[in-house]
Amino acid sequence: MNQLDQLKQFTTVVADTGDFQSIEAFAPRDATTNPSLILKAVQKPAYQPLLQETIRAHKGLATTEIIDHLLVAFGIKILNIIPGRVSTETDARLSFDTDGTVAKGRHLIALYEAAGIARERVLIKIASTWEGIRAAEILEKEGIRCNMTLLFSLPQAIACAEAGAQLISPFVGRIYDWYQKASGEDYVGANDPGVKSVQTIYQYYKKFGYQTEVMGASFRNTAQILALAGCDLLTISPELLQKLAETDTPVQRKLSPEAAAASAIEKITLNEKSFRFMQNDDAMATEKLAEGIRLFCADNDKLEQQIAQAC
């Protein structure tokens, strides 16, 4: 078997793209999107008809409303291809607005349900700020499942699990980027700081019985992916899925609940004050969270501009 098929024996493989035409070949169970991926997709001629159709169908609505409909339109197309769930992101400009995030999550789910999609097939992506985590706690109690994104630290992961979030997406590649830039060192495999971060989170969850799923995200190379074989889920770009499918080197399981349960990791007690202090004490996590929010906001603005010009 190729590496992709081997990986699927240990881990649920998720496609990380808004380009739904590229998904089918790799047979992932789930798929994830974000504003940057949707912006990238609508630049392609193949997706111009969907963009134009969405704009025509909702002409007269505010641009932010049209974007919501566009995100859901992409999500529905993806759900017609995959058997599992799609992740749809809330507006990053709401990252520090609990009430606004809750309202946006409810609205996106309402759009899916109006199209006949069960809420169980949708994950609402929310930034893992303290305010975002509180929003997820509210939404989860309403049966709206959440994917906590822009996650770079163990305190973020613990707070998400204690809030009852369905899933978290720790960003392996962006953690790697920060440390590589800071040290000048090219980390490989298990020595990669991004890989180590997900390993620690996985161990913590399994040792202390949290049900929140761990989905490694934002990969830079296949070595990072293979070092996390056995993680609950891994969301992978089409380019890296293709590389895995073209290689047949043996894949070994690296993470397991049994090994995690035997780890020496200790329980951490969190409240808002300790969360904010621990997050602030981690320069990488603080900088990458802020940067990630800025980048998603910028791409959301670009998407709004493109829609405004087309209206």
C-alpha beads as a LAMMPS data file, in Angstrom:
LAMMPS data file: protein, C-alpha beads

311 atoms
310 bonds

1 atom types
1 bond types

-500.0 500.0 xlo xhi
-500.0 500.0 ylo yhi
-500.0 500.0 zlo zhi

Masses

1 110.0

Atoms # bond

1 1 1 0.000 0.000 0.000
2 1 1 1.074 3.572 -0.501
3 1 1 1.707 5.795 2.502
4 1 1 -1.716 7.419 2.317
5 1 1 -3.495 4.074 2.504
6 1 1 -1.192 2.945 5.321
7 1 1 -1.845 6.168 7.247
8 1 1 -5.599 5.608 6.993
9 1 1 -5.163 2.402 9.023
10 1 1 -4.158 4.466 12.077
11 1 1 -5.648 7.922 11.527
12 1 1 -8.721 9.542 9.980
13 1 1 -7.482 11.480 6.960
14 1 1 -9.060 14.874 6.285
15 1 1 -8.635 17.030 3.165
16 1 1 -7.506 20.580 3.955
17 1 1 -8.822 22.548 0.985
18 1 1 -11.677 24.534 -0.485
19 1 1 -10.909 22.999 -3.886
20 1 1 -13.557 20.285 -3.792
21 1 1 -12.624 19.075 -7.267
22 1 1 -9.290 17.863 -5.862
23 1 1 -10.811 15.970 -2.934
24 1 1 -12.420 12.925 -4.537
25 1 1 -9.183 11.262 -5.674
26 1 1 -7.899 10.887 -2.109
27 1 1 -11.114 9.573 -0.480
28 1 1 -10.818 11.467 2.817
29 1 1 -13.546 11.062 5.436
30 1 1 -13.771 14.761 6.337
31 1 1 -12.663 18.096 4.901
32 1 1 -11.688 21.470 6.357
33 1 1 -11.897 24.961 4.885
34 1 1 -10.977 28.466 6.028
35 1 1 -11.226 31.958 4.486
36 1 1 -7.749 31.665 2.962
37 1 1 -8.580 28.366 1.259
38 1 1 -11.913 29.653 -0.070
39 1 1 -10.219 32.824 -1.354
40 1 1 -7.637 30.666 -3.119
41 1 1 -10.342 28.455 -4.641
42 1 1 -12.459 31.289 -6.045
43 1 1 -9.440 32.609 -7.965
44 1 1 -9.658 29.503 -10.160
45 1 1 -11.838 29.617 -13.291
46 1 1 -13.528 26.344 -12.289
47 1 1 -15.095 28.005 -9.249
48 1 1 -16.184 31.269 -10.851
49 1 1 -19.654 29.854 -11.697
50 1 1 -20.275 28.935 -8.039
51 1 1 -19.145 32.383 -6.916
52 1 1 -21.333 34.144 -9.480
53 1 1 -24.314 31.908 -8.737
54 1 1 -24.045 32.669 -5.019
55 1 1 -23.798 36.412 -5.643
56 1 1 -26.825 36.381 -7.974
57 1 1 -28.924 34.316 -5.571
58 1 1 -28.267 36.683 -2.666
59 1 1 -27.922 40.030 -4.419
60 1 1 -28.918 42.859 -2.112
61 1 1 -27.602 41.225 1.031
62 1 1 -24.620 42.630 2.902
63 1 1 -21.262 41.374 1.650
64 1 1 -20.654 39.537 4.933
65 1 1 -23.954 37.686 4.424
66 1 1 -22.985 36.703 0.884
67 1 1 -19.694 35.326 2.204
68 1 1 -21.620 33.166 4.676
69 1 1 -23.697 31.778 1.811
70 1 1 -20.528 31.213 -0.246
71 1 1 -18.835 29.312 2.589
72 1 1 -21.902 27.129 2.978
73 1 1 -22.148 26.588 -0.785
74 1 1 -18.584 25.266 -0.801
75 1 1 -19.349 23.154 2.264
76 1 1 -22.391 21.568 0.605
77 1 1 -20.396 20.737 -2.525
78 1 1 -17.751 19.092 -0.348
79 1 1 -20.347 17.112 1.631
80 1 1 -21.636 15.692 -1.655
81 1 1 -18.197 14.117 -2.109
82 1 1 -17.123 13.000 1.370
83 1 1 -18.954 10.688 3.808
84 1 1 -18.105 12.670 6.944
85 1 1 -17.968 16.276 8.122
86 1 1 -16.952 19.624 6.722
87 1 1 -15.465 22.443 8.804
88 1 1 -16.671 25.979 8.065
89 1 1 -14.957 28.935 9.694
90 1 1 -16.507 31.870 11.510
91 1 1 -15.348 35.407 10.733
92 1 1 -11.910 35.908 12.320
93 1 1 -12.912 39.463 13.171
94 1 1 -15.126 37.896 15.857
95 1 1 -12.183 36.171 17.556
96 1 1 -12.588 38.233 20.749
97 1 1 -16.386 38.481 20.605
98 1 1 -18.146 35.587 22.347
99 1 1 -21.682 36.725 21.542
100 1 1 -20.811 37.524 17.939
101 1 1 -19.175 34.128 17.437
102 1 1 -22.179 32.324 18.927
103 1 1 -24.515 34.233 16.624
104 1 1 -22.341 33.474 13.589
105 1 1 -22.137 29.770 14.466
106 1 1 -25.910 29.546 14.823
107 1 1 -26.384 31.376 11.533
108 1 1 -24.038 29.108 9.576
109 1 1 -25.712 26.000 10.958
110 1 1 -29.131 27.459 10.076
111 1 1 -27.975 27.941 6.476
112 1 1 -26.782 24.336 6.289
113 1 1 -29.977 23.003 7.828
114 1 1 -32.089 25.076 5.425
115 1 1 -30.239 23.256 2.627
116 1 1 -31.067 19.883 4.168
117 1 1 -27.687 19.249 5.809
118 1 1 -27.782 17.810 9.328
119 1 1 -25.776 19.804 11.862
120 1 1 -23.891 16.626 12.792
121 1 1 -22.087 16.861 9.440
122 1 1 -20.766 20.366 10.093
123 1 1 -18.020 21.623 12.387
124 1 1 -17.977 25.357 13.081
125 1 1 -14.365 26.579 13.164
126 1 1 -13.590 29.088 15.893
127 1 1 -10.307 30.717 16.931
128 1 1 -8.983 29.296 20.216
129 1 1 -9.029 32.566 22.113
130 1 1 -10.587 32.621 25.585
131 1 1 -13.651 34.305 24.058
132 1 1 -13.813 31.805 21.222
133 1 1 -13.607 28.894 23.631
134 1 1 -16.492 30.328 25.662
135 1 1 -18.525 30.602 22.445
136 1 1 -17.785 26.963 21.641
137 1 1 -18.943 25.955 25.111
138 1 1 -22.334 27.585 24.425
139 1 1 -22.661 26.176 20.908
140 1 1 -21.731 22.633 21.929
141 1 1 -24.575 22.635 24.478
142 1 1 -26.917 23.408 21.580
143 1 1 -25.629 20.468 19.545
144 1 1 -23.501 22.664 17.288
145 1 1 -20.135 20.970 17.039
146 1 1 -16.986 23.060 16.998
147 1 1 -13.507 22.766 15.513
148 1 1 -11.121 24.956 17.527
149 1 1 -8.538 26.427 15.194
150 1 1 -5.465 28.680 15.490
151 1 1 -4.317 26.489 18.366
152 1 1 -0.644 26.635 19.310
153 1 1 -0.380 25.699 23.006
154 1 1 -1.324 23.140 25.623
155 1 1 -3.334 25.686 27.680
156 1 1 -5.475 26.393 24.615
157 1 1 -5.988 22.663 24.117
158 1 1 -6.920 22.056 27.757
159 1 1 -9.389 24.957 27.811
160 1 1 -11.022 23.672 24.614
161 1 1 -11.408 20.168 26.016
162 1 1 -12.822 21.413 29.308
163 1 1 -15.348 23.492 27.332
164 1 1 -16.491 20.311 25.580
165 1 1 -15.325 21.220 22.078
166 1 1 -15.756 18.428 19.550
167 1 1 -12.324 18.837 17.946
168 1 1 -9.147 20.899 18.018
169 1 1 -6.736 21.708 15.175
170 1 1 -3.214 22.351 16.501
171 1 1 -1.138 24.043 13.783
172 1 1 1.992 21.939 13.325
173 1 1 3.480 23.872 10.415
174 1 1 3.066 27.334 11.867
175 1 1 4.706 26.245 15.121
176 1 1 7.570 24.817 13.048
177 1 1 7.826 28.101 11.112
178 1 1 8.253 30.141 14.306
179 1 1 10.960 27.935 15.787
180 1 1 12.768 27.527 12.476
181 1 1 12.891 31.295 12.053
182 1 1 13.969 31.824 15.679
183 1 1 16.743 29.226 15.672
184 1 1 17.668 28.796 12.021
185 1 1 17.409 25.042 12.528
186 1 1 15.543 22.734 10.149
187 1 1 13.690 20.350 12.425
188 1 1 12.844 16.872 11.146
189 1 1 10.177 14.378 12.171
190 1 1 9.854 13.757 15.900
191 1 1 12.270 16.628 16.669
192 1 1 9.903 19.125 15.056
193 1 1 8.433 21.499 17.712
194 1 1 5.062 21.413 15.944
195 1 1 5.039 17.624 16.064
196 1 1 6.050 17.667 19.737
197 1 1 3.203 20.051 20.541
198 1 1 0.584 17.714 19.064
199 1 1 2.182 14.698 20.747
200 1 1 1.907 16.428 24.128
201 1 1 -1.721 17.452 23.559
202 1 1 -2.633 13.949 22.408
203 1 1 -0.979 12.409 25.462
204 1 1 -2.747 14.839 27.789
205 1 1 -6.175 14.150 26.315
206 1 1 -5.827 10.384 26.348
207 1 1 -4.267 10.207 29.807
208 1 1 -6.992 12.303 31.426
209 1 1 -9.927 10.964 29.443
210 1 1 -10.962 13.989 27.378
211 1 1 -13.264 13.130 24.472
212 1 1 -12.259 16.107 22.304
213 1 1 -10.684 14.899 19.052
214 1 1 -7.142 15.943 18.122
215 1 1 -6.592 16.828 14.462
216 1 1 -3.084 17.878 13.492
217 1 1 -3.159 20.648 10.870
218 1 1 -1.035 23.052 8.817
219 1 1 1.665 20.651 7.646
220 1 1 4.777 21.701 5.761
221 1 1 5.993 18.243 4.702
222 1 1 5.087 14.554 4.861
223 1 1 7.656 13.887 7.608
224 1 1 5.520 15.921 10.019
225 1 1 2.441 13.940 9.013
226 1 1 4.091 10.537 9.391
227 1 1 5.540 11.489 12.788
228 1 1 1.911 11.862 13.975
229 1 1 0.550 8.619 12.522
230 1 1 -2.047 7.417 15.015
231 1 1 -3.360 10.887 15.910
232 1 1 -7.177 10.954 15.908
233 1 1 -7.283 12.931 12.663
234 1 1 -4.838 14.729 10.374
235 1 1 -5.972 17.396 7.910
236 1 1 -3.691 17.463 4.882
237 1 1 -3.422 19.650 1.774
238 1 1 -4.008 18.030 -1.657
239 1 1 -0.329 18.553 -2.507
240 1 1 0.839 16.508 0.489
241 1 1 -1.925 13.934 0.024
242 1 1 -0.554 13.421 -3.481
243 1 1 2.987 12.935 -2.174
244 1 1 1.773 10.335 0.328
245 1 1 -0.141 8.541 -2.430
246 1 1 2.980 8.414 -4.605
247 1 1 5.208 6.840 -1.916
248 1 1 5.106 3.276 -0.600
249 1 1 7.709 3.441 2.192
250 1 1 6.324 1.678 5.312
251 1 1 4.392 3.822 7.809
252 1 1 4.629 3.067 11.514
253 1 1 2.105 4.115 14.141
254 1 1 3.622 6.793 16.396
255 1 1 0.723 7.705 18.708
256 1 1 -1.667 5.425 20.574
257 1 1 -4.076 5.823 23.515
258 1 1 -2.283 3.048 25.391
259 1 1 1.129 4.702 25.209
260 1 1 -0.381 8.079 26.058
261 1 1 -2.080 6.685 29.150
262 1 1 1.322 5.571 30.453
263 1 1 2.938 8.992 29.966
264 1 1 4.212 11.013 32.919
265 1 1 2.390 14.189 31.939
266 1 1 0.746 15.999 34.863
267 1 1 -2.733 17.530 35.149
268 1 1 -3.007 21.315 34.842
269 1 1 -5.770 23.319 36.504
270 1 1 -6.935 26.258 34.403
271 1 1 -9.127 29.286 34.883
272 1 1 -9.261 32.474 32.831
273 1 1 -6.403 34.118 34.700
274 1 1 -4.058 31.146 34.466
275 1 1 -5.029 30.549 30.824
276 1 1 -4.175 34.107 29.854
277 1 1 -0.933 34.082 31.825
278 1 1 0.272 30.752 30.398
279 1 1 -0.664 31.780 26.871
280 1 1 1.107 35.110 27.271
281 1 1 4.166 33.343 28.700
282 1 1 4.553 31.393 25.439
283 1 1 5.978 33.835 22.891
284 1 1 5.411 31.473 19.972
285 1 1 1.763 30.805 20.844
286 1 1 1.033 34.467 21.475
287 1 1 2.631 35.656 18.244
288 1 1 1.235 32.920 16.003
289 1 1 -2.304 33.305 17.352
290 1 1 -2.244 37.064 16.726
291 1 1 -0.661 36.601 13.303
292 1 1 -3.163 33.902 12.341
293 1 1 -6.129 36.090 13.228
294 1 1 -4.650 38.986 11.234
295 1 1 -4.049 36.789 8.179
296 1 1 -7.543 35.298 8.208
297 1 1 -9.024 38.786 8.636
298 1 1 -6.986 40.047 5.679
299 1 1 -8.139 37.188 3.443
300 1 1 -11.718 37.715 4.572
301 1 1 -11.365 41.389 3.562
302 1 1 -10.015 40.355 0.147
303 1 1 -12.947 38.003 -0.335
304 1 1 -15.360 40.804 0.574
305 1 1 -13.676 43.113 -1.942
306 1 1 -13.929 40.521 -4.676
307 1 1 -17.626 39.988 -3.993
308 1 1 -18.320 43.731 -3.784
309 1 1 -16.699 44.245 -7.190
310 1 1 -18.772 41.442 -8.696
311 1 1 -22.103 42.663 -7.299

Bonds

1 1 1 2
2 1 2 3
3 1 3 4
4 1 4 5
5 1 5 6
6 1 6 7
7 1 7 8
8 1 8 9
9 1 9 10
10 1 10 11
11 1 11 12
12 1 12 13
13 1 13 14
14 1 14 15
15 1 15 16
16 1 16 17
17 1 17 18
18 1 18 19
19 1 19 20
20 1 20 21
21 1 21 22
22 1 22 23
23 1 23 24
24 1 24 25
25 1 25 26
26 1 26 27
27 1 27 28
28 1 28 29
29 1 29 30
30 1 30 31
31 1 31 32
32 1 32 33
33 1 33 34
34 1 34 35
35 1 35 36
36 1 36 37
37 1 37 38
38 1 38 39
39 1 39 40
40 1 40 41
41 1 41 42
42 1 42 43
43 1 43 44
44 1 44 45
45 1 45 46
46 1 46 47
47 1 47 48
48 1 48 49
49 1 49 50
50 1 50 51
51 1 51 52
52 1 52 53
53 1 53 54
54 1 54 55
55 1 55 56
56 1 56 57
57 1 57 58
58 1 58 59
59 1 59 60
60 1 60 61
61 1 61 62
62 1 62 63
63 1 63 64
64 1 64 65
65 1 65 66
66 1 66 67
67 1 67 68
68 1 68 69
69 1 69 70
70 1 70 71
71 1 71 72
72 1 72 73
73 1 73 74
74 1 74 75
75 1 75 76
76 1 76 77
77 1 77 78
78 1 78 79
79 1 79 80
80 1 80 81
81 1 81 82
82 1 82 83
83 1 83 84
84 1 84 85
85 1 85 86
86 1 86 87
87 1 87 88
88 1 88 89
89 1 89 90
90 1 90 91
91 1 91 92
92 1 92 93
93 1 93 94
94 1 94 95
95 1 95 96
96 1 96 97
97 1 97 98
98 1 98 99
99 1 99 100
100 1 100 101
101 1 101 102
102 1 102 103
103 1 103 104
104 1 104 105
105 1 105 106
106 1 106 107
107 1 107 108
108 1 108 109
109 1 109 110
110 1 110 111
111 1 111 112
112 1 112 113
113 1 113 114
114 1 114 115
115 1 115 116
116 1 116 117
117 1 117 118
118 1 118 119
119 1 119 120
120 1 120 121
121 1 121 122
122 1 122 123
123 1 123 124
124 1 124 125
125 1 125 126
126 1 126 127
127 1 127 128
128 1 128 129
129 1 129 130
130 1 130 131
131 1 131 132
132 1 132 133
133 1 133 134
134 1 134 135
135 1 135 136
136 1 136 137
137 1 137 138
138 1 138 139
139 1 139 140
140 1 140 141
141 1 141 142
142 1 142 143
143 1 143 144
144 1 144 145
145 1 145 146
146 1 146 147
147 1 147 148
148 1 148 149
149 1 149 150
150 1 150 151
151 1 151 152
152 1 152 153
153 1 153 154
154 1 154 155
155 1 155 156
156 1 156 157
157 1 157 158
158 1 158 159
159 1 159 160
160 1 160 161
161 1 161 162
162 1 162 163
163 1 163 164
164 1 164 165
165 1 165 166
166 1 166 167
167 1 167 168
168 1 168 169
169 1 169 170
170 1 170 171
171 1 171 172
172 1 172 173
173 1 173 174
174 1 174 175
175 1 175 176
176 1 176 177
177 1 177 178
178 1 178 179
179 1 179 180
180 1 180 181
181 1 181 182
182 1 182 183
183 1 183 184
184 1 184 185
185 1 185 186
186 1 186 187
187 1 187 188
188 1 188 189
189 1 189 190
190 1 190 191
191 1 191 192
192 1 192 193
193 1 193 194
194 1 194 195
195 1 195 196
196 1 196 197
197 1 197 198
198 1 198 199
199 1 199 200
200 1 200 201
201 1 201 202
202 1 202 203
203 1 203 204
204 1 204 205
205 1 205 206
206 1 206 207
207 1 207 208
208 1 208 209
209 1 209 210
210 1 210 211
211 1 211 212
212 1 212 213
213 1 213 214
214 1 214 215
215 1 215 216
216 1 216 217
217 1 217 218
218 1 218 219
219 1 219 220
220 1 220 221
221 1 221 222
222 1 222 223
223 1 223 224
224 1 224 225
225 1 225 226
226 1 226 227
227 1 227 228
228 1 228 229
229 1 229 230
230 1 230 231
231 1 231 232
232 1 232 233
233 1 233 234
234 1 234 235
235 1 235 236
236 1 236 237
237 1 237 238
238 1 238 239
239 1 239 240
240 1 240 241
241 1 241 242
242 1 242 243
243 1 243 244
244 1 244 245
245 1 245 246
246 1 246 247
247 1 247 248
248 1 248 249
249 1 249 250
250 1 250 251
251 1 251 252
252 1 252 253
253 1 253 254
254 1 254 255
255 1 255 256
256 1 256 257
257 1 257 258
258 1 258 259
259 1 259 260
260 1 260 261
261 1 261 262
262 1 262 263
263 1 263 264
264 1 264 265
265 1 265 266
266 1 266 267
267 1 267 268
268 1 268 269
269 1 269 270
270 1 270 271
271 1 271 272
272 1 272 273
273 1 273 274
274 1 274 275
275 1 275 276
276 1 276 277
277 1 277 278
278 1 278 279
279 1 279 280
280 1 280 281
281 1 281 282
282 1 282 283
283 1 283 284
284 1 284 285
285 1 285 286
286 1 286 287
287 1 287 288
288 1 288 289
289 1 289 290
290 1 290 291
291 1 291 292
292 1 292 293
293 1 293 294
294 1 294 295
295 1 295 296
296 1 296 297
297 1 297 298
298 1 298 299
299 1 299 300
300 1 300 301
301 1 301 302
302 1 302 303
303 1 303 304
304 1 304 305
305 1 305 306
306 1 306 307
307 1 307 308
308 1 308 309
309 1 309 310
310 1 310 311
